Amino acid sequence: MYGTIFNLKVIPGHEDDLINSMKSTSAPPGAVAFFIMKPDNEENDLIAVAVFESKQDYLNNANRPEQHDAFVNMMTHLQEEPTWKDGTYIVSELK
């Protein structure tokens, strides 16, 4: 599995709109999971995790016009571009 973890600095008052726009996006081919976390004691910050079946699925999604449109929309709710950490998930385990 492959994916990204990214930090979002949300414009104050935009969190609900951002989350609703992200939730309204349909799952792209190869997507496994998507999470958004609100860290404790970090007002206006969110952390998101996207998981894909493969690096190729991740790259295919990144190049979709719909993904570009979703990114442009996301940026209307952010103070700055997200910071991204892309990579291979090496352990996947449920307890």
PyMOL commands that set and color helices and strands:
alter all, ss='L'
color gray80, all
select helices_A, chain A and resi 15-23+55-62+65-75
alter helices_A, ss='H'
color red, helices_A
select strands_A, chain A and resi 2-9+31-37+45-52+83-88
alter strands_A, ss='S'
color yellow, strands_A
deselect
rebuild
show_as cartoon
